Amino acid sequence: MTPSRTLEAVALTKTYGSPTTATHALAGVDLTVGPGESVAIMGPSGSGKTTLLHLLAGVLAPTAGVVRWDGRSLTDLSDRERTALRRRDFGFVFQSGQLLPELPAQENAALPLLLDGVGRAEATARARQWLGHLGLAGTEERRPGELSGGQAQRVAIARALVGSPGVIFADEPTGALDRTTGWEVMKALTTAARAQGAALVVVTHDTEVARWCGRIVEMRDGRIVRELQQAGATS
């Protein structure tokens, strides 16, 4: 990853509804995530943490303010360019994994490369390599229904990493897992992101998950109310 690549939000706001019934999901958020940094975004339901993640990832457009990746404003990009950005520069891990049930693990993991036009043989080889790194050697041909919850989330991590992204976004990545499996998944996620040199942005309500990250950002009512650096993040 190019060391200069930074994700930056400036005066970010997001409002839903009409002027008379407006709901302010975000109310002026400034946040910078440097290369290789891991950040946990925490807060109660309705605090704006998932909205912030979606804006940072270019899934939603802000009402005001700007998100910049590698010095470029996401709002200046076309829909096609933002889609390509999410496919090439950003990786995603969701609470439920969101794997395609009809595809085996290696094809689920290879999907971003296949969608980007990489040949099937190369895409599958790179996916198998990541599955091996994540302790899933021997499961390449299994479909999601044949995997445990923890295994499926590691396939999702492989999918997020296979395109060598600059940032990985994880939305409650352990929310559907028991505590022990969640610990294993977070260890796999943070170790793999660090090995890749990718930044990691995790939305979570779980303090145990947040301990894996180098910085915690706490949100209330659409604003960042506190930031905490963690010198000894779990490893």
Secondary structure, DSSP 4 states (H G I P E B T S, - for coil): --TT--EEEEEEEEEES-TTS-EEEEEEEEEEE-TT-EEEEE--TTSSHHHHHHHHTTSS--SEEEEEETTEEGGGS-HHHHHHHHHHTEEEEETT----TTS-HHHHHHHHHHHTT--HHHHHHHHHHHHHHTT-TT-TT--GGGS-HHHHHHHHHHHHHTT--SEEEEESTTTTS-HHHHHHHHHHHHHHHHHHT-EEEEE-S-HHHHTTSSEEEEEETTEEEEEEE-TT---
